Amino acid sequence: MKTTRSKSPLLALVLFAACASGPSADVIPYTSDLCIVTDNKLGSMGDPVVKVYGNQEVKFCCRPCVKEFEEDQERFLAKLKK
């Protein structure tokens, strides 16, 4: 059985551009050296976990903190506005 591949240079170009653009320049950096959930020093539990919510970068001391954050994002994000 012979298979055919679609040859769409425009589609490939669009996909490449989307991947190559990387994170948006509009992302607000997380400047604290403490975990947003526990206030533990980042790096104290291994490499920090970094995620972006909307346009806000957030850093966590460990993966379980990500889950806790995601259960009540508004509460934790309010800490950044103080």
C-alpha contacts under 8 A as a table, 3 or more apart, distances in Angstrom:
res1	aa1	res2	aa2	distance
8	S	11	L	5.39
8	S	12	A	6.40
9	P	12	A	5.06
9	P	13	L	6.06
10	L	13	L	5.04
10	L	14	V	6.21
11	L	14	V	5.14
11	L	15	L	6.18
12	A	15	L	5.19
12	A	16	F	6.04
13	L	16	F	5.08
13	L	17	A	6.10
14	V	17	A	5.15
14	V	18	A	6.23
15	L	18	A	5.16
15	L	19	C	6.30
16	F	19	C	5.19
16	F	20	A	5.88
17	A	20	A	5.05
17	A	21	S	6.00
18	A	21	S	5.57
18	A	22	G	7.58
19	C	22	G	6.13
21	S	24	S	7.60
23	P	27	V	7.46
24	S	27	V	5.82
26	D	55	N	6.47
27	V	52	V	7.71
27	V	55	N	4.52
27	V	56	Q	5.55
27	V	57	E	6.43
28	I	55	N	6.00
28	I	56	Q	4.82
28	I	57	E	5.87
29	P	56	Q	6.57
29	P	57	E	5.21
29	P	58	V	7.65
30	Y	56	Q	7.27
30	Y	57	E	5.26
30	Y	58	V	5.49
30	Y	59	K	6.70
32	S	35	C	7.76
33	D	41	K	6.01
33	D	42	L	5.55
34	L	38	T	7.88
34	L	39	D	4.92
34	L	40	N	5.36
34	L	41	K	4.54
34	L	42	L	5.20
34	L	59	K	7.93
34	L	60	F	7.79
34	L	61	C	7.70
35	C	38	T	5.63
35	C	39	D	4.67
35	C	40	N	5.30
35	C	41	K	6.28
35	C	42	L	5.78
35	C	59	K	6.00
35	C	60	F	4.63
35	C	61	C	5.26
36	I	39	D	5.83
36	I	58	V	7.30
36	I	59	K	6.69
36	I	60	F	6.24
36	I	76	F	6.61
36	I	79	K	7.68
37	V	60	F	7.09
37	V	65	C	6.07
37	V	68	E	7.51
37	V	69	F	6.51
37	V	76	F	6.78
38	T	61	C	7.96
38	T	65	C	7.55
40	N	44	S	7.09
40	N	61	C	6.63
41	K	44	S	5.59
41	K	61	C	7.09
42	L	45	M	7.32
42	L	47	D	7.65
42	L	48	P	5.78
42	L	59	K	7.71
42	L	60	F	6.85
42	L	61	C	5.07
43	G	46	G	4.99
43	G	47	D	5.20
43	G	48	P	5.53
43	G	61	C	6.29
44	S	47	D	7.94
44	S	61	C	6.86
45	M	48	P	7.54
45	M	61	C	5.80
45	M	62	C	6.26
46	G	61	C	7.30
46	G	62	C	7.38
47	D	61	C	7.35
47	D	62	C	7.79
48	P	59	K	6.32
48	P	60	F	5.52
48	P	61	C	4.91
48	P	62	C	6.26
49	V	59	K	5.62
49	V	60	F	5.03
49	V	61	C	6.38
49	V	62	C	6.13
49	V	63	R	6.67
49	V	66	V	7.94
50	V	57	E	7.02
50	V	58	V	5.84
50	V	59	K	4.57
50	V	60	F	6.46
51	K	57	E	5.79
51	K	58	V	5.41
51	K	59	K	6.49
52	V	55	N	6.41
52	V	56	Q	5.43
52	V	57	E	4.27
52	V	58	V	5.92
53	Y	56	Q	5.27
53	Y	57	E	6.40
53	Y	58	V	7.32
60	F	63	R	7.21
60	F	65	C	6.16
60	F	66	V	6.57
61	C	65	C	7.00
62	C	65	C	5.67
62	C	66	V	7.19
63	R	66	V	5.22
63	R	67	K	6.98
64	P	67	K	5.34
64	P	68	E	6.53
65	C	68	E	5.05
65	C	69	F	6.00
66	V	69	F	5.07
66	V	70	E	6.11
67	K	70	E	5.15
67	K	71	E	6.39
68	E	71	E	5.29
68	E	72	D	6.96
69	F	72	D	5.53
69	F	73	Q	5.31
69	F	76	F	6.57
70	E	73	Q	5.20
72	D	75	R	5.71
72	D	76	F	6.86
73	Q	76	F	5.36
73	Q	77	L	5.92
74	E	77	L	5.14
74	E	78	A	6.03
75	R	78	A	5.36
75	R	79	K	7.15
76	F	79	K	5.41
76	F	80	L	7.52
77	L	80	L	5.44
77	L	81	K	7.26
78	A	81	K	5.34
78	A	82	K	7.09
79	K	82	K	5.67
